Amino acid sequence: MRINFVLAAALALAACASTSGGQGIYGAELAKLRSDCEARDGILTPVGRSTGQAATDYVCEIRGGGTLTR
């Protein structure tokens, strides 16, 4: 339930940050974070607070990890 609330709040914040000319600063930052995270095989996850800065509101979780080789 809390995750749904956080996701809804993040989406609302992203909608508020958007401008008529595009996706807005927050949306652009969030899209870049998501792209960078997915490039590292990660999942962008909300941290549970809304500061208005995507880099603070989300963390890239790398799951599965790799194996160490020598």
NORCORSUL-V444475 format. One record per residue. N is the residue number from 1. RES is the residue in one small letter. PHI is phi in whole degrees, -180 to 180 (none if undefined). D_FIRST is the distance of its C-alpha to the first C-alpha in Angstrom with 1 decimal. Layout:
n=N res=RES phi=PHI d_first=D_FIRST
n=N res=RES phi=PHI d_first=D_FIRST
This chain:
n=1 res=m phi=none d_first=0.0
n=2 res=r phi=-65 d_first=3.8
n=3 res=i phi=-63 d_first=5.5
n=4 res=n phi=-62 d_first=5.2
n=5 res=f phi=-63 d_first=6.4
n=6 res=v phi=-64 d_first=8.8
n=7 res=l phi=-63 d_first=10.0
n=8 res=a phi=-63 d_first=10.7
n=9 res=a phi=-65 d_first=12.4
n=10 res=a phi=-65 d_first=14.3
n=11 res=l phi=-66 d_first=15.5
n=12 res=a phi=-64 d_first=16.6
n=13 res=l phi=-64 d_first=18.4
n=14 res=a phi=-63 d_first=20.0
n=15 res=a phi=-67 d_first=21.1
n=16 res=c phi=-68 d_first=22.6
n=17 res=a phi=-79 d_first=24.4
n=18 res=s phi=-75 d_first=26.0
n=19 res=t phi=-118 d_first=29.6
n=20 res=s phi=-67 d_first=31.6
n=21 res=g phi=-90 d_first=33.5
n=22 res=g phi=172 d_first=30.7
n=23 res=q phi=-89 d_first=27.3
n=24 res=g phi=83 d_first=27.9
n=25 res=i phi=-66 d_first=28.0
n=26 res=y phi=-61 d_first=24.3
n=27 res=g phi=-63 d_first=23.9
n=28 res=a phi=-67 d_first=27.0
n=29 res=e phi=-65 d_first=25.9
n=30 res=l phi=-63 d_first=22.6
n=31 res=a phi=-63 d_first=24.5
n=32 res=k phi=-67 d_first=27.0
n=33 res=l phi=-60 d_first=24.5
n=34 res=r phi=-63 d_first=22.8
n=35 res=s phi=-63 d_first=26.4
n=36 res=d phi=-63 d_first=27.6
n=37 res=c phi=-66 d_first=24.6
n=38 res=e phi=-65 d_first=25.1
n=39 res=a phi=-65 d_first=28.8
n=40 res=r phi=-98 d_first=28.2
n=41 res=d phi=60 d_first=26.1
n=42 res=g phi=-111 d_first=22.9
n=43 res=i phi=-125 d_first=19.4
n=44 res=l phi=-76 d_first=18.3
n=45 res=t phi=-129 d_first=15.0
n=46 res=p phi=-68 d_first=13.5
n=47 res=v phi=-93 d_first=14.2
n=48 res=g phi=105 d_first=11.8
n=49 res=r phi=-137 d_first=14.6
n=50 res=s phi=-126 d_first=16.5
n=51 res=t phi=-104 d_first=20.2
n=52 res=g phi=92 d_first=21.6
n=53 res=q phi=-121 d_first=22.9
n=54 res=a phi=-57 d_first=21.3
n=55 res=a phi=-66 d_first=23.0
n=56 res=t phi=-92 d_first=21.4
n=57 res=d phi=-82 d_first=17.8
n=58 res=y phi=-131 d_first=17.8
n=59 res=v phi=-132 d_first=19.3
n=60 res=c phi=-91 d_first=21.0
n=61 res=e phi=-95 d_first=20.1
n=62 res=i phi=-96 d_first=23.2
n=63 res=r phi=-108 d_first=22.5
n=64 res=g phi=91 d_first=25.3
n=65 res=g phi=60 d_first=27.9
n=66 res=g phi=-111 d_first=31.5
n=67 res=t phi=-109 d_first=34.4
n=68 res=l phi=-87 d_first=37.0
n=69 res=t phi=-122 d_first=40.5
n=70 res=r phi=-114 d_first=43.8
